[in-house]
Amino acid sequence: MSTTGFVTISPADGSVVCERTYATPNQLDAALTKAVDAQKAWRDVSLDDRIAIVERLIEAVMARKDELAAEITAQMGRPTRYAAGELLGFRQRARHMKHIARDALADVPAEEKEGFTRFVRREPLGVVLVLAPWNYPWLTSVNAVVPALLAGNAVILKHADQTPLVAERYAECLAEAGLPDGVFQYLHMTHDLVADAVKDARVDHICFTGSVEGGKAVHAATAGRFVAVGLELGGKDPAYVRADADPEHAAENLVDGAFFNSGQSCCGIERIYVHESHYDAFIAKAAEVTKGYVLGDPRDEETTIGPMVRTRNADSVRKHIADAVAAGAKPLIPAGTFDAEKDGSPYLGPQILVDVDHSMDVMTEETFGPVVGIMKVKGDAEAIALMNDSHYGLTASIWGKDADAAMAIADKLETGTVFFNRCDYLDPALAWVGVKDSGRGCTLSRVGYEHLTRPKSFHFRISS
């Protein structure tokens, strides 16, 4: 890895998207000093004015929607037909956090007590360092950037080397929206410089989205500091198709939940447990739907599944599949189904594996690619045990008709979010949170604001 700069290569055709120079320690120092100074003034800007700037940010981003969508496709390979959807998701989440800001950030009164005024105020933390990934570059970053700004914090954004243009576009759109200089900054940083930033006392909160190993590195860098860290890490998200489910409907939706974005989603479906009464019908429908994908150049409108972000990522998925097959798993999608599939490239077609078990990495370790394993189960108890047999816990999905039965199952699942008859979706009105190795802390919803502010109590005795 170069210590001076990097080149972003498009997975679509291997072309150079951009070349950038890494920030120096002196540039990090200057950015942190600027952020601290800018935040002192920003926190005194009225919430109404902060909301107005976020409204203009949304307008600026949406005015460039087509351009920014094309950049998503070029940088990380999502098909053109879906890329603009990420910008629409950005708008939805930013609007929601803007909509609830007044209520979520309002003073919290204590019960009345004669002769006293008592309340809790939510104060900004200071400087928030946002470390964002490449797989959903706008959606993952908006979860922290917009509410942090609305809460009165300054933000420094470090985006993945695969999607550096997103950080730059944030800066351009926020400047167009009228955000004061220094309140938002971005830096392209090496891992070592990120560690320096995490250790710096001028950083008051870190929001990291990425791998478990990356989260451990960030957490280790905070040793000796009393600083809050939000970690949104990996997943091995399960789905359970109950005996009362429509197997064909569940298959159509779960295939999409497994393979959208080439399976490169932290909350994508990676393992499925199907009641034995529906197993044959489910896997038949799942295979039929999967064979209908069009793997190809993401810039083509006909393409429905594009390349993975890098060849090494695709090779990691290929290894999970090969190891599982060697251990007895059976692939349902024959070799040669997808013309664009090619070893030694990021182009990898979707695959379904049956005859799998929890001795295989493909059922226990995050694969983060277009493959899903399916197991037959006898009932709820077995499904619950298997769904919880994981060191991850981001989301889980239940499919059926009996909502009360699903609720009883949901209460027993060790996960941050439980879906019923849907999957692979993030609702900004709900807390986005993981358990176990899927992370800690929270973004979005009213609860997310609590992690970007600190409570300050006011206890006034009022003279008679």
N, C-alpha and C positions, 0 to 999 in steps of 0.2 A: 504493500500500500504506500503510495506516495505521501510524503509529508508536506508537499508544497501545493498540490492541486489534484484535480480529478477530471475525468471525462465521463459524461453520461452517454451511454450507448443505447440506442433504441432496440428493444427485442424484436421489433417488426422486421427489420432488415439489416441490423448491425451498423447502421449509420450513426454518425456523431450528432447528438442532439445539442450539446453545449459543452464547453470546457470552462472550468472555474478554478480560481485560486483559493486555497484555504486561508482563513483568517489567522493572523499571528497572535501571540500572547498579548502584545501591545494593543492590538485592535480589540481583543476581548476586554482588556482592562478599560479602554476608552468607552466601549459600548456599555459596560456595567456602570461606569461613573455617570455617563449620560442618562442611562435608564433611571438610576437612583434620583438624580436631580429632576428629571422630567416627571417622575411619579409623584413627587411632592406637590407639584402644581396640578397634575391630573386628578389627584384624589379630591381636590377642592372644586373641580368642575362639577356642575350640577348633574344629577343622574339624567335629567331631561336632555341636557346637551350631549351627554355620552350616548344616549339612545339615538339621538338624531344623527350622530356620526356613524353609528352602526347601520342605521337605515340607509345612509348614503353609501356605506361600504357595500351593502347588499346590492344596491342599484348599480354601483360601479362594476362589481363582479358579473352581474347578470347582463350588463351591456356588452361584456366581452365573452359571453358564454361559449359561443362557437369557437373562438380562438383558444380559450382555455381548455375546452374539451379536446380539441386537436392536440394540444400540448400533453394532456393526460395520455392519450393514445400513443403519442410519440415516445413519451418517457417510460411508461410502464406496460403498454401493450393492450390496454382494454379496447375491445372493439368500438369503432366509431359509433355504432348504433346505440351503445349504452353509455358512452363517456359523458355526454351532456347530462345524464341523470344524476351524476355526482354533484354537478353545480346546482341542480334543483334541490338535492338533499342538503347542500350547504345552505341554501336559502331557507329551507324549512327549519333547520336547526337554529340558525342565527335568528330568524324571526321569533321562534319560540322562546329562546333565552332572552331576547329583547322584550317580548310580551310579558314575561313573568318577572322581569328584573325589579320593578317597583315594589311588588309584593314580597319577593324573596329577599330583597335587601332592606326592607323597611325595619324600623326599630321594633323590638319585641317588648311590649309593656309587661311589667309585673302586675300582680293583682293590686288594687287600690289599697293604700295605707294612709290614713289621715296624717297630714303634715309632711308627707314625703313624695318626691317624684323619683320613680325607679323604672329603669328600662335597660335592655341590652341592645347595643348597636353593633352592626356588622362592619368592621373596618377592613380595608384592603390589606393584603399581606405585604405588598411592596413590589418586588421584581419577580415575575414568574418566567421560568425557563421552560419552554415547550419543545420537546424532542419528538418529532413526528415521523411516521414511516411512509413508505412509498405506495402501499397497496390501495389505500383510499386517501390520497394526499390532501384533498380538501376536507373530506368528511372527518378524518381523524383529528386534524388540526383545529377545525372550527369548534370542536367540543371544548377545547381549553382556551383558544385565543379570544373568541368573542365574549364569553362570560368573564374571563379574566379582565378584559378591558372595561366591560360594563361595571364590574365591581370596584374599579378604580386602581387596578394594578397596571404596571408597565409590563410589557412582554418582550422577551427575546426568543425568536423562533429559529431552531436549527432543524432543517428538513433533511430527509435522507438524500444521499448523493444521487440516487436514481431520479429524484423529483425536485431538484433545486429550484426550478422555475416557479414552483408554487409559492415558495417563500418570497421570491422577488415580486410576484404578482400581488401578494398580500400587501407588501410595502407600497407598491404603486397605487393600489386601490384605496388603501387607508390614507395615503397622502392626498389623493383626489377627494376623499371624503372629508378632509379637513382635520385629521388627527394631528395634534401638536407634535412637533419634532421630538424624537427620542422616546416617545411613549411605546412605539412599536419599532423593533429593529430585528433584522435577521443576520445570522452569521453562518457561513459554510465552515464547518469545523471538523478536524480530525477527532478520533476517539479520545486521544490524549487531551486535546484542548477541551472537549466536552467534560472530561473528568475534572479538569481545572475549574471550569465554570460551576460544576456541581459542588465543588469544595469551597467555592468563594462565598464569603459571608454576606456579600451583597445580593446573592440569590436567595430569595425567601421561600420559594416553592418550586418544585420540579414536577412537570407532567410528562411522563414517558409512555409512549406506545411502541411496543416492539416485542422482541423475543424474551423468553424467560432468562436466557443467559445475559442479554442486554440489560434486563431489569436488575439482575443480581449485580452487574457491574455498576449500575447507577446507584443502587442501594449501598454497595460497599464504599463508593466514593463519598458518601455522606457520613461515614463513620466519624464520630467526634463532634458532629454538628446536630443541633436540635432543629432540623429543618424537615418540613413535611414533604413527602414524596408520593405522588399518585402514579400507580403502575397499572397500565392496561396491557396485559401480556398475552400469551398464547391460549389456545383452546383445543380441545378434542371433543367438540360438541356433539352430543348424542341426540337421536330421535327415537321415539317409541311409537309404533303403530299398533294400537290396541285391537282387541277382538271386535269392538263396535265401530271401527273405522271403515271408511270407503278406501280400499287399498289402491285403486287406480288414481283417485284424487290425491291421496297422500304421496304416491310415487311421483306424480307429475310435479308436485311442489317440492318434494325433498330432493329430487334430481337437480332442480334449479338451485335449491339451497346448498347443494354440494358442489356444483360446477360453475356457478356464476363467478365472474372474475377469475376464471381458470382455477377455482378453488382457493384462491389467495385471499381468504377472509378469516379473520380471527374468530368470527362467530358462524362461519360456514359449517354445514353438516359434514362430519367426518366419519361417523359410525351410526348404523341404523339397526334397531332391534324390532323384529316384526313378529306379531303373534302367529303361532304355527298355522292357524286356520286361514291366514291371508298370505302366507309366505310365498307360495308358488305364483299367485296372481300378482303380488307386489313386485317380485323380481322380474317377472315377464314384462310388466308395464315399464318398470324402471329401465330395463335394457332397451325397450322400444324407443322410449323418449331420448335416451342417451345417444342412440345411433342416429337420431335426427339432427344432432348438432352439426354445425359447419365450422370446422377448424381451418383457419387461414389467416391471411394478412389482416390485421385489425383495422387497417384503413379501408378495407372493402366493406361496403354496406351489407353484403350477404353473410359476412362472417358473424357467427354467434358465439364462438369461443376462440380467443386469440392465444398468442404464445404466452408462456410463463415469463416472468420478468428477466430471468437470466438462464443460460444453459445449465449452470451449476445447480440452480434451484430445481430445474426439470430433472436433472440427473439424480438428485436426492429423492425425488418422488419415484423415479424409475427403480431406485434401489429398494424403497419400501415395497413396491409391487413385486419385484423379483424375489425378495426375501420371503414375502408371504406365499408366493406361488411355490417356491422351493420347500416351504413348510407344509404345503398341502392345500393352499387356497386355490380357488378356480376363478379365472377371469371370465366375465360374461361378454365382453366386447372383443371380438376377434381381431387379431393383428391385421392391419391393412384396411380397417374400416375407414380411417381418415387419411386421405391422400397426402395432406400437408405434414403429417407426423414424420419426424425424422430424428434418429439418434444423433447425439452430438449437437443438438440445436435446442432452443427453448420451445419448439413446437411439440407439444405432447397432448394427445387426445385423451378424453375422459375415459375412466375405467371403473367398472364395478367388480368387486371381489366377493365371492360367497365361499362357504366352507372355511370361514375365518374364525379365530378365537383370540383371547386376550394374551396368548403367548407371543403374538405377532406385533411388531412395532406399528403396523398399519392400523391397529385397533387401540393402541395405547399411547403412542407418541404423536405429536402434532406433525402432520404430513404437509399441510399448507399447499395443496395442489389438487389436480382434478382426479381424485380417486376416493371411493367410499367403500367401506366394508359393510356387509349385511349379515346379521345373525338371526336365527330362528329362536324364539322364546316361548315358554309355555304359559306365561301370564305375568301379571303386574309385579309380583314379588321378585321374580327372576329379572325382569327388565330393570327394576329399581336398583337391584344389586349390581347389575352390569353397568348401568349408567353412572353409578357412584364409584365404580372401580376405576378411578382415574386420579392422577395428581393435578388435573385441570378442573376448572369449574366456572366457565363463562356463561354459556347458555345451554338450555336443554329444551327439547320440543316433544310434545305429546299430541297424538292424533287420534280422534275418536268422536263420539257423539255425546257421551256422558260427561258434562262439565264438572259435576260433583265428584265423580271418580277421578277425573284428571286433577282436580284441586287436591284431593287426598294424596295422589302421587306426587304432585308438585311440592307439597309440604315436606316430603321426605328426600327431595333431590338436593344434592350439595352443589349449588350453582348460583350465579348472580341473577340470572333471568330465566324464567320458565315461560315458554310459549305454548299455546294450545291452538292447534290447527293453523299454525304459521311458523316461520323460522327465518333465520338470517336477516333480521330486521332490527333496526334501532329506533325506538320511539323517544324523541327528545323530552317528552313529558315524564319519562321514567328514568330512575337512576341507572346509569350504566356502570356496572361494578362486577368484579370477578372475585372468586374465592380460591383458596389453595394457590397453586402456581399460576393461576390466571390473573393474579394481581391483588391490589388493595387500593383503597381510596375510591373516589367516585367522580364522574363527570355528568353533566346534563341534569335536567330537572331542578327543582328547588334545592334538593339535597346537594347537587353539584356546587351551588353557590356557597354552601357551608364550608367546602374544602378550599375555596379561593378567598375566604375572609377569615378574620379572627373575631371572636366575641369580645366586646368591651362593655363592662357594666357601669351604669351611672346610678349613684345612690345619693340623692340630694335631700337633706332636711330643709324644708321650706319654713322660713320664719313666719309666725302668725302676725 
